[in-house]
């Protein structure tokens, strides 16, 4: 029996979609944690938005965990502005497929 790696693998139809959601979720949580720390330090959502380059309603969406509102690309950009260091780690070697050989038909002559 195979073990499920994450909840996203149960919800999404492909591993690629599950991996995308996992990455988005991890980024959203890290950015939200930063926003909460800034709020505790006295910053308003509008000030946080200016720091991140997004409008205040999007800051609210981040803090409330509205993952569907953000692409992976957008979260990577916002995370960089929040001072997060993003890293990609390959966990397995890609599958290599040997190219198919082509034999031209012999010419009759």
VONUVO-420991 format. One line per field, with one value per atom (N, C-alpha, C, O): atom name; x, y, z; residue in one letter; residue number from 1. Coordinates in steps of 0.1 Angstrom, whole numbers. Layout:
site: CA	...
x: X	...
y: Y	...
z: Z	...
code: A	...
pos: NUM	...
END
This chain:
site: N	CA	C	O	N	CA	C	O	N	CA	C	O	N	CA	C	O	N	CA	C	O	N	CA	C	O	N	CA	C	O	N	CA	C	O	N	CA	C	O	N	CA	C	O	N	CA	C	O	N	CA	C	O	N	CA	C	O	N	CA	C	O	N	CA	C	O	N	CA	C	O	N	CA	C	O	N	CA	C	O	N	CA	C	O	N	CA	C	O	N	CA	C	O	N	CA	C	O	N	CA	C	O	N	CA	C	O	N	CA	C	O	N	CA	C	O	N	CA	C	O	N	CA	C	O	N	CA	C	O	N	CA	C	O	N	CA	C	O	N	CA	C	O	N	CA	C	O	N	CA	C	O	N	CA	C	O	N	CA	C	O	N	CA	C	O	N	CA	C	O	N	CA	C	O	N	CA	C	O	N	CA	C	O	N	CA	C	O	N	CA	C	O	N	CA	C	O	N	CA	C	O	N	CA	C	O	N	CA	C	O	N	CA	C	O	N	CA	C	O	N	CA	C	O	N	CA	C	O	N	CA	C	O	N	CA	C	O	N	CA	C	O	N	CA	C	O	N	CA	C	O	N	CA	C	O	N	CA	C	O	N	CA	C	O	N	CA	C	O	N	CA	C	O	N	CA	C	O	N	CA	C	O	N	CA	C	O	N	CA	C	O	N	CA	C	O	N	CA	C	O	N	CA	C	O	N	CA	C	O	N	CA	C	O	N	CA	C	O	N	CA	C	O	N	CA	C	O	N	CA	C	O	N	CA	C	O	N	CA	C	O	N	CA	C	O	N	CA	C	O	N	CA	C	O	N	CA	C	O	N	CA	C	O	N	CA	C	O	N	CA	C	O	N	CA	C	O	N	CA	C	O	N	CA	C	O	N	CA	C	O	N	CA	C	O	N	CA	C	O	N	CA	C	O	N	CA	C	O	N	CA	C	O	N	CA	C	O	N	CA	C	O	N	CA	C	O	N	CA	C	O	N	CA	C	O	N	CA	C	O	N	CA	C	O	N	CA	C	O	N	CA	C	O	N	CA	C	O	N	CA	C	O	N	CA	C	O	N	CA	C	O	N	CA	C	O	N	CA	C	O	N	CA	C	O	N	CA	C	O
x: 8	0	9	18	6	15	10	-2	19	16	14	22	4	2	11	12	17	27	20	25	9	3	-12	-17	-19	-34	-36	-47	-27	-29	-29	-36	-22	-23	-36	-40	-44	-57	-67	-77	-65	-74	-72	-81	-59	-56	-54	-49	-58	-58	-44	-42	-34	-21	-10	-13	1	12	17	20	17	22	13	18	0	-9	-8	-9	-6	-4	9	9	20	32	31	36	23	21	13	17	3	-5	4	2	12	21	30	32	36	46	38	43	26	19	15	15	11	7	18	17	30	42	45	48	45	48	38	41	25	14	16	14	19	20	32	31	43	55	53	57	46	43	33	35	23	13	20	16	29	36	44	44	50	57	47	50	36	26	21	19	18	14	24	21	37	48	48	50	47	46	34	36	23	11	13	9	20	22	32	32	41	50	44	51	31	24	21	15	25	22	7	2	1	-12	-11	-1	-23	-23	-19	-13	-23	-20	-4	1	2	17	24	33	18	24	22	31	11	8	18	23	21	31	45	52	48	61	62	72	50	50	46	47	42	39	25	23	16	3	-8	-4	-20	-30	-34	-33	-40	-44	-53	-52	-63	-72	-64	-68	-54	-46	-38	-36	-34	-27	-37	-34	-50	-60	-62	-64	-62	-64	-52	-54	-40	-28	-30	-28	-33	-34	-45	-44	-56	-67	-65	-74	-54	-51	-59	-61	-63	-70	-61	-58	-57	-47	-51	-43	-64	-69	-67	-68	-64	-63	-49	-46	-39	-25	-19	-21	-12	-5	9	13	15	29	38	46	37	46	44	53	31	28	33	39	31	36	51	57	58	73	77	87	71	74	72	80	60	56	66	70	69	78	92	98	97	110	109	118	98	96	95	98	91	89	103	103	113	126	128	137	119	120	130	131	138	147	140	137	138	132	142	152	140	149	141	130	146	140	149	161	143	151	146	134	154	150	150	160	139	139	141	143	140	143	148	146	156	161	150	141	150	140	141	152	130	130	136	131	145	152	146	145	142	136	146	149	151	160	153	142	160	153	151	159	140	137	146	148	151	159	150	140	155	147	156	167	151	158	151	139	157	151	149	158	138	136	147	151	151	161	154	143	162	157	159	170	149	150	156	152	165	170	174	179
y: -12	0	12	14	22	34	44	45	52	62	76	79	83	96	106	107	114	124	137	142	141	153	153	144	162	163	167	163	174	179	167	168	156	144	137	130	139	134	142	137	156	165	167	168	168	171	159	149	160	148	143	132	152	149	153	161	146	149	163	170	168	181	192	201	189	199	198	209	187	185	192	199	191	197	213	220	218	232	237	247	230	234	234	242	224	222	234	240	238	249	262	270	264	276	277	287	266	265	269	277	263	266	281	287	286	301	309	319	306	314	314	325	303	302	311	318	310	318	333	340	337	351	356	366	348	351	353	362	344	345	358	365	362	375	387	396	386	397	398	409	386	386	393	400	389	395	410	418	415	429	436	447	429	435	436	446	426	427	438	443	441	452	466	476	466	478	483	494	475	479	476	466	484	482	473	472	468	460	469	464	481	490	492	492	494	495	482	483	471	458	457	452	461	460	469	464	480	489	482	483	476	469	457	454	450	438	442	433	454	458	453	451	451	446	455	461	456	463	457	445	465	460	448	439	448	436	423	412	424	412	408	396	417	414	406	396	411	404	390	381	388	375	366	354	371	363	359	347	368	365	355	347	356	347	334	325	332	319	316	305	326	325	321	329	308	303	304	306	303	303	317	318	327	341	343	354	334	336	325	313	328	318	316	324	305	302	314	318	319	330	342	349	346	358	356	365	344	341	342	347	337	338	352	356	360	375	381	389	379	385	380	388	367	362	368	371	371	378	391	396	399	412	412	421	400	399	395	394	393	389	374	370	366	352	347	353	337	332	319	310	319	307	298	302	285	275	263	260	258	246	234	235	223	211	200	197	194	182	170	168	163	152	138	128	138	126	130	141	121	123	123	114	131	131	118	112	113	101	105	114	97	99	90	78	95	87	88	98	76	76	80	76	88	92	80	71	81	70	71	82	60	61	60	54	66	67	61	65	51	45	48	45	55	59	47	38	46	34	34	44	22	20	24	22	31	36	25	18	23	13	20	31	14	21	13	18
z: 0	0	0	8	-9	-10	0	3	5	14	7	-1	11	5	12	24	3	8	14	24	8	13	10	2	16	14	-1	-6	-7	-20	-30	-40	-27	-36	-35	-45	-25	-24	-31	-37	-32	-38	-53	-61	-57	-71	-79	-75	-92	-101	-105	-109	-105	-110	-99	-91	-100	-91	-93	-84	-106	-109	-102	-97	-103	-96	-81	-75	-76	-61	-57	-47	-65	-62	-62	-54	-72	-73	-61	-56	-57	-45	-32	-24	-31	-20	-19	-8	-30	-30	-27	-20	-33	-31	-16	-10	-10	4	13	22	10	19	18	28	6	4	11	18	9	15	30	37	36	51	55	65	48	52	51	59	40	38	48	54	51	61	75	82	78	91	92	102	81	80	82	90	75	77	91	96	97	111	121	130	118	126	124	134	112	110	116	121	116	123	138	144	144	158	161	172	151	153	151	152	147	146	132	129	122	108	104	109	96	91	79	73	75	62	50	41	50	39	39	28	50	50	46	39	50	46	31	24	26	11	3	-7	8	2	2	-8	13	14	4	-2	2	-7	-21	-30	-23	-37	-41	-53	-32	-35	-27	-17	-32	-25	-12	-10	-3	11	10	18	1	0	-2	3	-10	-12	0	3	8	21	30	36	30	38	33	40	19	13	17	20	18	22	36	40	45	59	62	71	54	56	49	50	42	36	23	20	16	3	-8	-17	-8	-17	-32	-41	-35	-48	-55	-67	-47	-52	-57	-63	-55	-58	-66	-63	-77	-85	-78	-69	-82	-76	-80	-71	-92	-96	-87	-83	-85	-77	-63	-57	-57	-43	-43	-33	-53	-53	-53	-46	-61	-62	-48	-43	-43	-30	-19	-10	-19	-9	-10	0	-22	-23	-18	-11	-20	-14	1	8	6	21	27	39	19	24	26	32	20	20	10	-1	13	3	-2	5	-15	-22	-27	-34	-25	-30	-36	-32	-47	-53	-51	-53	-47	-45	-53	-52	-61	-69	-59	-53	-58	-49	-56	-49	-69	-76	-90	-95	-96	-109	-119	-118	-130	-140	-148	-149	-153	-161	-174	-181	-179	-192	-202	-199	-213	-224	-235	-240	-240	-251	-264	-266	-272	-284	-293	-294	-300	-310	-322	-326	-326	-338	-351	-350	-361	-373	-384	-386	-391	-402	-415	-417	-423	-436	-444	-444	-451	-460	-471	-476	-474	-485	-498	-501	-506	-519	-529	-530	-537	-548	-560	-563	-567	-578	-588	-598
code: X	X	X	X	X	X	X	X	X	X	X	X	X	X	X	X	X	X	X	X	X	X	X	X	X	X	X	X	X	X	X	X	X	X	X	X	X	X	X	X	X	X	X	X	X	X	X	X	X	X	X	X	X	X	X	X	X	X	X	X	X	X	X	X	X	X	X	X	X	X	X	X	X	X	X	X	X	X	X	X	X	X	X	X	X	X	X	X	X	X	X	X	X	X	X	X	X	X	X	X	X	X	X	X	X	X	X	X	X	X	X	X	X	X	X	X	X	X	X	X	X	X	X	X	X	X	X	X	X	X	X	X	X	X	X	X	X	X	X	X	X	X	X	X	X	X	X	X	X	X	X	X	X	X	X	X	X	X	X	X	X	X	X	X	X	X	X	X	X	X	X	X	X	X	X	X	X	X	X	X	X	X	X	X	X	X	X	X	X	X	X	X	X	X	X	X	X	X	X	X	X	X	X	X	X	X	X	X	X	X	X	X	X	X	X	X	X	X	X	X	X	X	X	X	X	X	X	X	X	X	X	X	X	X	X	X	X	X	X	X	X	X	X	X	X	X	X	X	X	X	X	X	X	X	X	X	X	X	X	X	X	X	X	X	X	X	X	X	X	X	X	X	X	X	X	X	X	X	X	X	X	X	X	X	X	X	X	X	X	X	X	X	X	X	X	X	X	X	X	X	X	X	X	X	X	X	X	X	X	X	X	X	X	X	X	X	X	X	X	X	X	X	X	X	X	X	X	X	X	X	X	X	X	X	X	X	X	X	X	X	X	X	X	X	X	X	X	X	X	X	X	X	X	X	X	X	X	X	X	X	X	X	X	X	X	X	X	X	X	X	X	X	X	X	X	X	X	X	X	X	X	X	X	X	X	X	X	X	X	X	X	X	X	X	X	X	X	X	X	X	X	X	X	X	X	X	X	X	X	X	X	X	X	X	X	X	X	X	X	X	X	X	X	X	X	X	X	X	X	X	X	X	X	X	X	X
pos: 1	1	1	1	2	2	2	2	3	3	3	3	4	4	4	4	5	5	5	5	6	6	6	6	7	7	7	7	8	8	8	8	9	9	9	9	10	10	10	10	11	11	11	11	12	12	12	12	13	13	13	13	14	14	14	14	15	15	15	15	16	16	16	16	17	17	17	17	18	18	18	18	19	19	19	19	20	20	20	20	21	21	21	21	22	22	22	22	23	23	23	23	24	24	24	24	25	25	25	25	26	26	26	26	27	27	27	27	28	28	28	28	29	29	29	29	30	30	30	30	31	31	31	31	32	32	32	32	33	33	33	33	34	34	34	34	35	35	35	35	36	36	36	36	37	37	37	37	38	38	38	38	39	39	39	39	40	40	40	40	41	41	41	41	42	42	42	42	43	43	43	43	44	44	44	44	45	45	45	45	46	46	46	46	47	47	47	47	48	48	48	48	49	49	49	49	50	50	50	50	51	51	51	51	52	52	52	52	53	53	53	53	54	54	54	54	55	55	55	55	56	56	56	56	57	57	57	57	58	58	58	58	59	59	59	59	60	60	60	60	61	61	61	61	62	62	62	62	63	63	63	63	64	64	64	64	65	65	65	65	66	66	66	66	67	67	67	67	68	68	68	68	69	69	69	69	70	70	70	70	71	71	71	71	72	72	72	72	73	73	73	73	74	74	74	74	75	75	75	75	76	76	76	76	77	77	77	77	78	78	78	78	79	79	79	79	80	80	80	80	81	81	81	81	82	82	82	82	83	83	83	83	84	84	84	84	85	85	85	85	86	86	86	86	87	87	87	87	88	88	88	88	89	89	89	89	90	90	90	90	91	91	91	91	92	92	92	92	93	93	93	93	94	94	94	94	95	95	95	95	96	96	96	96	97	97	97	97	98	98	98	98	99	99	99	99	100	100	100	100	101	101	101	101	102	102	102	102	103	103	103	103	104	104	104	104	105	105	105	105	106	106	106	106	107	107	107	107	108	108	108	108	109	109	109	109
END
